[in-house]
């Protein structure tokens, strides 16, 4: 036992320094804890139902408070209501709003409330409801406040900034419109005018922008963002003069003009077809340094192309390259489209080859644009060749527009079989033919009178849920007329038109009636005209066209029938057309027709001179 005791003693002796340190540390910690507890006013005071401490406890926010259970006396106590509502506004906005409304109904005398308490109550409520997106409630609260006191500029400033940050732009303007009715209100905070300007631009309330901007300048210097909003306003209203003047104003105010503002003003000038002004602005941008980019040159190039100034457009392209800017897909697209619209296919091909040589990323639109150029020039083989090259590119495939152009090009030169192969390739590519594709194919059936093929294509069109249009029926009428299928053409108007719920436009009936007259099908022409009168009243212009053809083709009896039908339909016939018909019948010595014409003229209330 003694060896053990000696061993323990030696161990404690060796740790004597460490043990002494621990003992001192423990003593100091206990002493400090005791002193803090003794001097802590929160822990040492007693709370109770009476005394000053008890009153403070009563003013603390009860977050579990239900307005319907509050005693009426408390609801009429402005100090209690302000404290409770202000506290609830931090996390329970709806409950705060409900408590306010219950208090007002319970008889809270806001009118006699101290001004500071009143402003605090409404300021907390207004800002709280805006934070949760309830701007309508904010406006309602401001209306309540105005019944008792003025709405202070500080509250309007808070509401304006909050609404703007929450993107409640229209609500922000509504709040301003209400508060500005107070003649005593003075807004000297330029940030408020800045927010209002931004809200006006966002809501397209452009008629407000100039006023807000002038008020902003009266209270301080506009920032780059303020000028930017005014430039947006000028651009949206096509006011290129204002846009240019804003840049001058920014320079005078030593506000930096960035590339976005420059490009927006440039676009405004181009949109207004002020290309010379746009070119001057480009020169200013180059002189400023670091603000021109590909978008700048593309914007101006597009303006030149639209105006048909392709030589200038190409010069701008070369200038851009000489200044170290690489043309983009958009740049080449503008040049391609412009040259093709001017029927300069060779120049378009050169641009296309330059693109590929420089490794520019190709896309479906660029290929399709070149295909359109060849198709327009009647060079269908070259168009198909570009299409074949396009198919070899794995990164892109022809789209509906590509196939539509190729199908129309083949149909226009009578290569219907090739067009049908394109239709098959289109389907194999997983693309659905649209109305334009079917109309082009139907049109391709006209020259060789491929009536059965056209019927099959029309059936496929309906089965594919592609709705035929007036253009579709116009093509079918031409086809039936070419094939002299008059009865089927009549059935098309009588039955198929309403079956497909296509508007019975008078021009379709006029088209078929003229086709009948050209083929000297007078009876059918009058039948078509009668069908027209059942859906609408023929115009004087249509009557003039048909009667002119009757006189020219010596189909005077048909003309007389049309005039009688026009009279029954209460349609108007030009007196000169009626006189022309009567004179032709007299010249041809057709007394019976003359009698019919005179009867029709009497029904039409036209003068009879022969």
Buried (B, 14 or more C-beta within 10 A) or exposed (E): EEEEEEEEEEEEEEEEEEEEEEEEEEEEEEEEEEEEEEEEEEEEEEEEEEEEEEEEEEEEBEEEBEBEEBEEEBBBBBEBBBBBBBBBBEEBBEBBBBBBBBBBEBEBEBEEBEEEBBBBBBBBBBBBBBBEBBBEBBBBBBEBBBEBBBBBBEBBBBBBBBBBEBEBBBBBBBBBEBBEEEEEBEBEBBBBBBBBBBBBBBBEBBEBBBEBBEBBBEBBEBBBEBBBBBBBBBBBBEBBEBBBBBBEBBEEEEBEBBBBBBBBBBBBBBBBEBBEBBBEBBEBBBEBEEBBBBBBBBBBBBBBBBBEBBEBBBEBBEEBBEEEBEBBBBBBBBBBBBBBBBEBBEBBBEBBEBBEEEEBEBBBBBBBBBBBBBBBBEBBEBBBEBBEEBBEEEEBBBBBBBBBBBBBBBBBBEBBEBBBBBBEBBEEBEBEBBBBBBBBBBBBBBEEBBBEBBBEBBEBBBEEEBEBBBEBBBBBBBBBBBBEBBEBBBEBBBEBBEEEEBEBBBEBBBBBBBBBBEEEBBEBBBBBBBBBBEBEEBEEEBBBBBBBBBBEBEBBBBBBBBBBBBBEBEBBBBBEBBBBBBBBBBEEEBEEBBEBBBBBBEBBEBEBEE
